Amino acid sequence: MDPQAAKMIGAGLAAIGMGIAALGVGNVFAKFLEGALRNPGAADSQQGRLFIGFAGAELLGLLAFVTMIILVFVA
Amino acid sequence: MAAAEGGKIDPMHQFLIEPVLGRHWIVGGYDLSFTNSALWMVVTLASLWLFMLGGMKRELVPGRWQAAVEGFTGFVSSMLTSNIGPEGKRFIPYVFSLFMFILFANILGLLPFGIVPGVHPFTVTSHLTVTGVLAIISFAIVLIVGFGRHGFHFFSLFVPHGTPPLMIPLIFVVELMSFLVRPFSLGLRLFVAMTAGHILLKVLAAFVVNGINLGGGYIALVTLPSFLLMIGITLLELLVAAIQAYVFALLTSVYLNDAVNLH
């Protein structure tokens, strides 16, 4: 396969990772809301943990983006 | 939009660091010229300084401006006390400066200064060199506080309570790796979130301009949907700008908690 074509295909495959990270971020907020609506009194104190979980899930999607950018512009 | 010249989309041009007024100043082989990145850092600092100056009148009944500034300081101070405890008060100056600098840099990079001829907005936080240095400063403070308070006992951070003795070598290595990767993930997250958002906005802007240039049915088919999408994405990016500043400050305070209290 032409290396340039392989690079572009790899970059496209890396984009799948961002979609899956979207599922992860959605899951973080969905589960938080599920718990928060059952016990609204405890929800506010857990906001920090919500965003730590969000940051972790988001980072993995951003790493897919970095892989894509490196394949297209650097490699 | 310079990105759409000749119908070719070049979303990476906005991240180019170049000297202001186009003059290089080279000292001993190093380019020390005053770049657009440095200029926008100065703009960020100046607007932050103005914002704080307007709200530090210490009136008994705060006006709107003072209430805004006190809202930010109260937000950071409650974040630190809830994560670190009463000792978190010592870190308020650092975490507050970090949060406000990142927030102002993110938002100033999004504002549409480009409609003024000759002005090119630049997002300082869209470069790994800037966010990486911020992350390294945070990590260095964690190391200094941790080793200063606990000495070599700080290494007990890597062996959680109740670890079976057999597992200690493995857990130590895993925890050490997760500790060492923190500055990279901290800097990378902010840099990539900003870069990705600005690329997306520039691509959509190029769609709008190219659709208008082609005329006819392209305006209804391409320009209008892209423009509506762009408004939505811009609002989303404003949210991301605030969330990323918050996440950076929050993770810094969580890491500081490890250094202050171990666990």
Chai-1 contact restraints between the chains, C-beta under 6 A:
chainA,res_idxA,chainB,res_idxB,connection_type,confidence,min_distance_angstrom,max_distance_angstrom,comment,restraint_id
A,G48,B,L250,contact,1.0,0.0,6.0,A-B,restraint_1
A,F51,B,V247,contact,1.0,0.0,6.0,A-B,restraint_2
A,F51,B,L250,contact,1.0,0.0,6.0,A-B,restraint_3
A,A55,B,V247,contact,1.0,0.0,6.0,A-B,restraint_4
A,L59,B,S185,contact,1.0,0.0,6.0,A-B,restraint_5
A,L59,B,R189,contact,1.0,0.0,6.0,A-B,restraint_6
A,L62,B,V192,contact,1.0,0.0,6.0,A-B,restraint_7
A,F65,B,V192,contact,1.0,0.0,6.0,A-B,restraint_8
A,F65,B,A196,contact,1.0,0.0,6.0,A-B,restraint_9
A,V66,B,V192,contact,1.0,0.0,6.0,A-B,restraint_10
